[in-house]
Amino acid sequence: MEILINVTPRETRVALVENGVLQEVFIERAQRRGLVGNIYRGKVSRVLPGMQAAFIEVGLERTAFLHASDIAKTAYGGEDVPESRPADIRDLLHEGKELMVQVLKDPLGSKGARLTTHISIPSRYLVYMPDGKGIAMSTRIEDDTERTRLREMVETCVAHQETPLHIENGGYIIRTAAEGASMDALRADMMFLNRLWESVQHQMKNSKAGSLVHEDLPLPVRILRDLLDSGVEQVRVDSNMTWERMREFTQMFIPDMTDRIELYSGDRPIFDFYNVEEEIRRALERKVPLKSGGYLIIDQTEAMTTVDINTGAYVGYRNLEETIFKTNLEAAQAIARQLRLRNLGGIIIIDFIDMVEAEHRQMVYAALEKALEKDHAKTQVTQVSQLGLVEMTRKRTRESLEHVLCTACPTCSGRGSVKTAETVCYDIFREVMRETRQFKVQELMVLAAQDVVDMLLDEESTSLAELEEHIGIPVRLQAETLYTPEQFDVVPM
């Protein structure tokens, strides 16, 4: 895998490329930096017992959202609440209360950021949880011997910490990147986390409500922390300043990876040279062609994302069932990539082409699960339903690629379609009738888009003549180049 980083004064973009194919894109803009991982000193602005949640003021444009399930009881007044009983938001929070919160999800659409009081601070190999207990392990580390080795080393590090922080006062998660790490590397990581947590606590005491206490690393360095491992062959960045900062980070935390950070100095923009720009453009389209000739149709809505598979030009070689099976298998691979590339989250409904054989359905389901294993976001996939649909969820922590790069069409307001010229003509006829019944006018002027005026003068000319005869007054037409296809005005003269 290669990591390509394009830096401009107001925007940074990161592309993950595997075997020459773009798999994932991260975008961070100066005015809209990602908030996930940031820690704030928040103030409760409103408690909602009916929703078991509260709105928290943290200094952002919209108040953030904190659910009772994301509140640590022992830290925020719920010591007397039995663990077996669901937490009641009124036992934990009240208006005006100040508390330390961390962003779980970026603001999405009209929704504010999602918060938690279960603070977690990541480093290269470990995640420290101040209110956690014990040592947990990434499920992606599958080798039992390695899991035992890492657990024993972390326990040893905890037992011999020089700082007053002990495991009883917090817990650790061993990250996937820790696989193969040495004792010294884990100890250095733990010491860094201890110092950082002490700094966060100090900042918390000396900051005002609604202020930022700790900000996560900028995107280029965060990518190194979270994704740089032995599977990454090269990291190429086109900014000298960013390149130096990334090398400093690797020299401090991952010295054996420093040589993999390269400064790109080619004449062509880095994303153009590696064809990433074109792949991003394609990722904004509804239709995704498959190599076989089939295609996907991906529609993103407020409630869910739907994916429809079609055989298209693919006719196969044996029989219809085999053709459908091969198309669905290819689609399963393509869907897993598109979910990562477009960063689609929430509920996703996949309508595979109906398969008669149960064995084929199971193989397509297994292929989809296998393809999703590379996804860094948590996914859950159900078996094929009685309606022939696969339902799945993908954890959403940031906005999709479409929401970051696009806005609703000003012509159709996001509907994805506009009225035909014929439909607008009939709307105009009704409006003309309405005007003549309400007001006494000598003449009417219709202002509309060029296509609509052309239709009124051509296909609908007879209808317009009959209308003029019916109302007894002339109707003049005028084309307006700036009007949208649906826009028109009927003006009394």
BAZABA-957093 format. One line per 2 residues: for each residue x, y, z of C-alpha. Coordinates in nm, 2 decimals. Layout:
REM BAZABA-957093
X:Y:Z  ... $
END
This chain:
REM BAZABA-957093
0.00:0.00:0.00  0.11:0.36:-0.07 $
0.00:0.67:0.11  -0.01:0.99:-0.10 $
-0.05:1.33:0.06  -0.14:1.65:-0.12 $
-0.10:1.97:0.08  -0.23:2.31:-0.02 $
-0.26:2.62:0.20  -0.62:2.56:0.30 $
-0.67:2.19:0.24  -0.48:1.86:0.30 $
-0.58:1.54:0.12  -0.46:1.19:0.19 $
-0.51:0.89:-0.05  -0.45:0.53:0.03 $
-0.36:0.33:-0.28  -0.33:-0.05:-0.30 $
-0.19:-0.21:-0.61  -0.24:0.12:-0.80 $
-0.61:0.15:-0.71  -0.74:0.42:-0.48 $
-0.91:0.27:-0.17  -0.97:0.56:0.07 $
-0.96:0.94:0.08  -0.92:1.17:0.38 $
-0.98:1.54:0.34  -0.91:1.81:0.60 $
-0.98:2.18:0.54  -0.85:2.47:0.75 $
-1.20:2.60:0.82  -1.36:2.25:0.88 $
-1.10:2.04:1.05  -1.21:1.70:1.18 $
-1.31:1.71:1.55  -1.31:1.34:1.63 $
-1.07:1.29:1.93  -1.07:1.65:2.04 $
-1.13:1.70:2.41  -1.33:2.00:2.54 $
-1.44:2.15:2.87  -1.81:2.14:2.81 $
-2.11:2.30:2.98  -2.45:2.14:2.99 $
-2.70:2.38:2.82  -3.00:2.16:2.83 $
-3.10:1.82:2.97  -3.36:1.61:2.77 $
-3.50:1.33:3.00  -3.73:1.20:2.72 $
-3.43:1.13:2.50  -3.19:1.04:2.79 $
-2.95:1.29:2.65  -2.81:1.64:2.70 $
-2.69:1.93:2.48  -2.34:2.04:2.56 $
-2.19:2.38:2.48  -1.83:2.32:2.37 $
-1.77:2.63:2.16  -1.87:2.49:1.83 $
-2.12:2.64:1.58  -2.39:2.39:1.70 $
-2.43:2.25:2.05  -2.30:1.89:2.08 $
-2.50:1.59:2.18  -2.43:1.36:2.48 $
-2.63:1.05:2.54  -2.66:0.89:2.89 $
-2.50:0.57:2.76  -2.18:0.77:2.68 $
-2.14:0.91:3.03  -1.91:0.75:3.29 $
-2.13:0.72:3.60  -1.85:0.72:3.86 $
-1.70:1.03:3.72  -2.01:1.25:3.69 $
-2.23:1.20:3.99  -2.37:0.85:3.94 $
-2.18:0.67:4.22  -2.50:0.56:4.38 $
-2.66:0.44:4.07  -2.65:0.05:4.05 $
-2.46:-0.08:3.75  -2.75:-0.31:3.67 $
-2.99:-0.01:3.63  -2.98:0.20:3.31 $
-2.84:0.54:3.38  -3.09:0.82:3.40 $
-2.96:1.15:3.26  -3.10:1.34:3.55 $
-2.89:1.14:3.80  -2.58:1.23:3.61 $
-2.61:1.58:3.47  -2.79:1.91:3.53 $
-2.80:2.24:3.35  -2.48:2.45:3.40 $
-2.27:2.15:3.50  -1.91:2.15:3.35 $
-1.74:1.84:3.24  -1.47:1.70:3.02 $
-1.60:1.55:2.70  -1.45:1.41:2.38 $
-1.59:1.41:2.03  -1.70:1.07:1.90 $
-1.85:1.18:1.57  -1.81:1.50:1.37 $
-2.11:1.72:1.30  -2.31:1.55:1.02 $
-2.55:1.76:0.82  -2.78:1.94:1.06 $
-2.67:1.73:1.36  -2.41:1.85:1.61 $
-2.11:1.66:1.72  -2.16:1.34:1.92 $
-1.98:1.34:2.26  -1.86:1.09:2.52 $
-1.71:1.13:2.87  -1.52:0.80:2.83 $
-1.20:0.97:2.73  -0.95:0.78:2.52 $
-0.61:0.91:2.42  -0.43:0.72:2.14 $
-0.06:0.69:2.06  0.12:0.48:1.82 $
0.08:0.14:1.99  -0.16:0.20:2.28 $
-0.48:0.38:2.37  -0.50:0.51:2.73 $
-0.85:0.52:2.89  -0.85:0.72:3.22 $
-1.17:0.57:3.34  -1.11:0.22:3.20 $
-0.98:-0.09:3.37  -0.73:-0.36:3.27 $
-0.57:-0.42:2.93  -0.77:-0.49:2.61 $
-0.64:-0.60:2.28  -0.72:-0.52:1.92 $
-0.92:-0.81:1.76  -0.71:-0.77:1.44 $
-0.41:-0.92:1.63  -0.50:-1.29:1.58 $
-0.19:-1.48:1.67  -0.23:-1.61:2.03 $
0.14:-1.61:2.10  0.17:-1.25:2.00 $
-0.13:-1.15:2.20  0.01:-1.31:2.51 $
0.36:-1.15:2.46  0.21:-0.80:2.42 $
-0.02:-0.84:2.72  0.27:-0.95:2.94 $
0.49:-0.66:2.83  0.22:-0.40:2.88 $
0.15:-0.54:3.23  0.52:-0.52:3.31 $
0.53:-0.16:3.19  0.23:-0.07:3.40 $
0.38:-0.24:3.71  0.70:-0.04:3.68 $
0.57:0.30:3.58  0.76:0.58:3.75 $
0.47:0.82:3.73  0.18:0.79:3.99 $
-0.05:0.66:3.72  -0.13:0.29:3.78 $
-0.36:0.04:3.61  -0.62:0.08:3.88 $
-0.67:0.44:3.77  -0.70:0.37:3.40 $
-0.68:0.10:3.13  -0.50:0.04:2.80 $
-0.60:-0.09:2.46  -0.32:-0.25:2.26 $
-0.35:-0.13:1.90  -0.30:-0.34:1.59 $
0.02:-0.14:1.51  0.18:-0.29:1.83 $
0.22:-0.63:1.67  0.59:-0.70:1.68 $
0.67:-0.40:1.89  0.95:-0.41:2.15 $
0.93:-0.36:2.52  1.12:-0.03:2.49 $
0.87:0.10:2.23  0.57:0.01:2.44 $
0.73:0.17:2.75  0.80:0.49:2.56 $
0.45:0.50:2.43  0.31:0.46:2.78 $
0.53:0.74:2.92  0.42:0.97:2.64 $
0.05:0.89:2.72  0.11:0.96:3.09 $
0.26:1.30:3.02  -0.01:1.39:2.77 $
-0.29:1.29:3.01  -0.13:1.50:3.29 $
-0.11:1.79:3.04  -0.48:1.75:2.95 $
-0.58:1.75:3.32  -0.38:2.06:3.38 $
-0.54:2.23:3.08  -0.88:2.13:3.19 $
-0.84:2.30:3.53  -0.71:2.62:3.38 $
-0.96:2.66:3.09  -1.31:2.81:3.06 $
-1.63:2.62:2.98  -1.68:2.59:2.60 $
-1.31:2.58:2.52  -1.07:2.33:2.36 $
-0.86:2.13:2.60  -0.68:1.90:2.37 $
-0.67:1.88:1.99  -0.59:1.57:1.79 $
-0.29:1.56:1.56  -0.32:1.72:1.21 $
-0.42:1.48:0.93  -0.08:1.39:0.78 $
0.07:1.30:1.12  -0.25:1.13:1.24 $
-0.24:0.91:0.93  0.12:0.80:1.02 $
0.01:0.72:1.38  -0.30:0.52:1.28 $
-0.21:0.36:0.95  0.17:0.34:0.90 $
0.28:-0.02:0.94  0.48:-0.28:0.76 $
0.21:-0.31:0.49  0.28:0.05:0.38 $
0.56:0.06:0.12  0.59:0.43:0.07 $
0.45:0.76:0.19  0.48:1.04:-0.06 $
0.40:1.41:0.03  0.43:1.71:-0.19 $
0.50:1.97:0.08  0.85:2.02:0.22 $
0.72:2.15:0.55  0.48:1.86:0.60 $
0.75:1.62:0.50  0.99:1.75:0.77 $
0.72:1.73:1.03  0.63:1.37:0.94 $
0.99:1.26:0.95  1.03:1.42:1.29 $
0.72:1.22:1.41  0.85:0.89:1.27 $
1.21:0.95:1.41  1.05:0.99:1.75 $
0.79:0.71:1.75  0.86:0.48:1.45 $
1.23:0.53:1.35  1.24:0.22:1.13 $
0.97:0.38:0.91  1.14:0.72:0.86 $
1.31:0.62:0.53  0.96:0.54:0.38 $
0.86:0.91:0.40  0.94:1.06:0.06 $
0.92:1.42:-0.07  0.74:1.43:-0.41 $
0.89:1.69:-0.64  0.75:1.59:-0.98 $
0.63:1.84:-1.23  0.27:1.71:-1.24 $
0.05:1.74:-0.92  0.09:1.42:-0.72 $
-0.28:1.33:-0.74  -0.28:1.38:-1.11 $
0.04:1.17:-1.16  -0.12:0.87:-0.97 $
-0.46:0.92:-1.12  -0.62:0.99:-0.78 $
-0.79:1.31:-0.90  -0.99:1.11:-1.17 $
-1.08:0.84:-0.91  -1.22:1.10:-0.68 $
-1.43:1.24:-0.96  -1.57:0.90:-1.04 $
-1.65:0.84:-0.67  -1.90:1.13:-0.68 $
-2.11:0.96:-0.96  -2.41:0.73:-0.90 $
-2.31:0.47:-1.15  -2.00:0.25:-1.09 $
-1.91:0.03:-1.39  -1.78:-0.32:-1.33 $
-1.51:-0.48:-1.54  -1.75:-0.75:-1.66 $
-1.99:-0.50:-1.81  -2.23:-0.49:-1.51 $
-2.26:-0.18:-1.29  -2.37:-0.05:-0.95 $
-2.61:0.23:-0.87  -2.53:0.40:-0.54 $
-2.78:0.64:-0.39  -2.71:0.82:-0.06 $
-3.01:0.95:0.13  -3.06:1.10:0.48 $
-3.19:0.77:0.62  -2.97:0.52:0.44 $
-2.75:0.43:0.14  -2.88:0.19:-0.12 $
-2.67:-0.01:-0.37  -2.83:-0.18:-0.67 $
-2.65:-0.43:-0.89  -2.72:-0.48:-1.26 $
-2.57:-0.72:-1.51  -2.57:-0.44:-1.78 $
-2.38:-0.55:-2.09  -2.25:-0.87:-1.93 $
-2.42:-1.18:-2.09  -2.20:-1.45:-1.95 $
-2.10:-1.78:-2.12  -2.30:-2.06:-1.96 $
-2.65:-1.98:-1.83  -2.84:-1.70:-1.65 $
-2.77:-1.82:-1.30  -2.40:-1.84:-1.36 $
-2.40:-1.49:-1.51  -2.59:-1.35:-1.21 $
-2.35:-1.52:-0.97  -2.04:-1.39:-1.14 $
-2.18:-1.04:-1.15  -2.27:-1.05:-0.78 $
-1.93:-1.18:-0.68  -1.76:-0.89:-0.87 $
-2.01:-0.65:-0.72  -1.93:-0.76:-0.36 $
-1.56:-0.66:-0.41  -1.65:-0.33:-0.57 $
-1.91:-0.24:-0.30  -1.65:-0.29:-0.02 $
-1.41:-0.06:-0.20  -1.68:0.20:-0.27 $
-1.79:0.21:0.09  -1.44:0.30:0.20 $
-1.37:0.54:-0.09  -1.69:0.73:-0.05 $
-1.69:0.69:0.33  -2.05:0.58:0.34 $
-2.18:0.51:0.69  -2.50:0.43:0.88 $
-2.75:0.18:0.73  -2.66:0.04:0.39 $
-2.90:-0.18:0.19  -2.75:-0.39:-0.10 $
-2.99:-0.53:-0.36  -2.79:-0.82:-0.52 $
-2.94:-0.97:-0.83  -3.17:-1.26:-0.73 $
-2.99:-1.59:-0.71  -3.18:-1.92:-0.72 $
-2.91:-2.14:-0.56  -2.86:-2.11:-0.19 $
-2.49:-2.20:-0.23  -2.44:-1.90:-0.46 $
-2.61:-1.66:-0.21  -2.38:-1.79:0.07 $
-2.07:-1.75:-0.14  -2.16:-1.39:-0.23 $
-2.23:-1.31:0.13  -1.89:-1.46:0.23 $
-1.71:-1.26:-0.05  -1.86:-0.94:0.08 $
-1.76:-1.01:0.44  -1.41:-1.10:0.32 $
-1.38:-0.78:0.12  -1.49:-0.58:0.42 $
-1.21:-0.71:0.65  -0.97:-0.44:0.51 $
-1.21:-0.17:0.62  -1.09:0.03:0.92 $
-1.45:0.13:1.01  -1.65:-0.12:1.20 $
-1.91:-0.30:0.99  -2.20:-0.55:1.06 $
-2.35:-0.75:0.78  -2.67:-0.96:0.80 $
-2.75:-1.27:0.58  -2.96:-1.23:0.27 $
-3.31:-1.13:0.38  -3.64:-1.29:0.26 $
-3.66:-1.00:0.01  -3.32:-1.08:-0.13 $
-3.15:-0.78:0.03  -2.83:-0.77:0.24 $
-2.86:-0.52:0.52  -2.54:-0.38:0.68 $
-2.42:-0.10:0.90  -2.09:0.09:0.88 $
-1.97:0.31:1.16  -1.98:0.67:1.06 $
-1.75:0.91:1.24  -1.70:1.18:0.96 $
-1.89:1.31:0.67  -1.90:1.12:0.34 $
-1.69:1.22:0.05  -2.00:1.36:-0.13 $
-2.10:1.57:0.17  -1.75:1.71:0.20 $
-1.70:1.80:-0.16  -2.05:1.87:-0.28 $
-2.37:2.06:-0.20  -2.73:2.02:-0.30 $
-2.80:2.12:-0.66  -2.95:2.47:-0.67 $
-3.17:2.37:-0.96  -3.34:2.06:-0.82 $
-3.26:2.12:-0.45  -3.11:1.78:-0.41 $
-3.40:1.58:-0.57  -3.19:1.46:-0.85 $
-3.45:1.55:-1.12  -3.63:1.85:-1.26 $
-3.97:1.89:-1.42  -3.99:1.84:-1.80 $
-4.05:2.14:-2.02  -4.40:1.99:-2.10 $
-4.49:1.98:-1.73  -4.37:2.34:-1.68 $
-4.59:2.45:-1.98  -4.90:2.30:-1.81 $
-4.80:2.47:-1.49  -4.79:2.80:-1.68 $
-5.13:2.74:-1.83  -5.28:2.69:-1.48 $
-5.11:3.01:-1.35  -5.24:3.21:-1.65 $
-5.59:3.09:-1.57  -5.54:3.18:-1.20 $
-5.42:3.53:-1.28  -5.70:3.62:-1.52 $
-5.96:3.50:-1.26  -5.82:3.71:-0.98 $
-5.72:4.03:-1.17  -5.85:4.23:-1.46 $
-5.56:4.25:-1.70  -5.52:4.36:-2.06 $
-5.22:4.14:-2.15  -4.99:3.88:-1.98 $
-4.62:3.83:-2.01  -4.48:3.48:-1.95 $
-4.11:3.47:-1.85  -3.95:3.12:-1.87 $
-3.65:2.92:-1.96  -3.56:2.89:-2.33 $
-3.66:2.52:-2.36  -4.01:2.60:-2.21 $
-4.06:2.90:-2.45  -3.95:2.69:-2.74 $
-4.21:2.42:-2.65  -4.49:2.68:-2.61 $
-4.41:2.81:-2.96  -4.39:2.47:-3.11 $
-4.55:2.15:-2.97  -4.78:2.35:-2.74 $
-4.86:2.64:-2.98  -5.21:2.51:-3.04 $
-5.28:2.48:-2.67  -5.15:2.83:-2.61 $
-5.38:2.97:-2.89  -5.68:2.79:-2.74 $
-5.59:2.94:-2.40  -5.57:3.29:-2.54 $
-5.91:3.25:-2.71  -6.06:3.11:-2.38 $
-5.93:3.40:-2.16  -5.98:3.67:-2.42 $
-5.64:3.84:-2.38  -5.31:3.79:-2.55 $
-5.02:3.61:-2.39  -4.66:3.72:-2.48 $
-4.36:3.50:-2.43  -4.00:3.60:-2.33 $
-3.71:3.36:-2.28  -3.49:3.43:-1.97 $
-3.14:3.27:-2.00  -3.08:3.28:-1.62 $
-3.40:3.10:-1.53  -3.38:2.73:-1.42 $
-3.59:2.47:-1.61  -3.87:2.49:-1.35 $
-3.87:2.86:-1.30  -4.13:3.09:-1.46 $
-4.32:3.41:-1.39  -4.66:3.53:-1.52 $
-4.66:3.91:-1.52  -4.97:4.13:-1.59 $
-4.91:4.41:-1.84 $
END
